[in-house]
């Protein structure tokens, strides 16, 4: 089993991540099934860059 698969098995609950919107890590979160919960114009982070909150949940909870 892949390391990614083991992490999903151990994480029965949802996981949230705050992500700067323009950073290429967005592709990582999309590829691993994180969905966008909300977006912001950057007034809530030190970088003042647009950001988003993403959530991953097991397939049964989506």
C-alpha positions in Angstrom: 0.0 0.0 0.0 1.3 3.5 -0.8 2.2 6.0 1.9 -0.7 8.1 0.7 -3.1 5.2 1.2 -1.9 4.6 4.8 -2.4 8.2 5.7 -6.0 8.0 4.4 -6.7 4.9 6.4 -5.3 6.5 9.7 -7.2 9.7 9.1 -10.9 8.7 9.6 -11.9 12.3 10.1 -11.7 15.3 7.7 -8.5 17.4 7.5 -8.4 21.1 6.7 -5.6 23.1 5.1 -5.1 26.8 4.6 -3.4 27.3 1.3 -2.1 30.4 -0.5 -4.1 30.4 -3.7 -1.4 31.2 -6.2 1.2 28.7 -5.1 1.5 25.6 -7.3 0.7 23.3 -4.3 -2.9 23.8 -5.3 -2.4 20.9 -7.8 -1.2 18.7 -5.0 -4.4 19.4 -2.9 -6.7 18.9 -5.9 -4.9 15.6 -6.9 -5.4 14.3 -3.4 -9.1 15.1 -3.2 -9.1 18.3 -1.1 -12.1 20.5 -1.9 -12.3 24.3 -1.5 -14.4 25.4 1.6 -13.8 29.1 1.2 -11.6 31.7 -0.4 -10.2 35.1 0.8 -8.6 38.1 -0.7 -5.5 37.9 1.6 -6.6 40.0 4.5 -6.3 37.0 6.9 -2.7 36.0 6.2 0.7 37.7 6.7 1.6 37.5 3.0 -1.5 39.5 2.0 -2.0 37.0 -0.8 -5.3 35.4 -1.8 -5.9 32.2 0.1 -8.3 29.3 0.4 -9.3 26.7 3.0 -9.4 23.2 1.6 -10.8 20.0 3.2 -10.0 16.4 2.7 -12.5 13.8 3.9 -12.8 10.1 3.4 -14.8 9.1 0.3 -17.8 8.1 2.4 -18.0 11.6 4.1 -17.8 13.6 0.8 
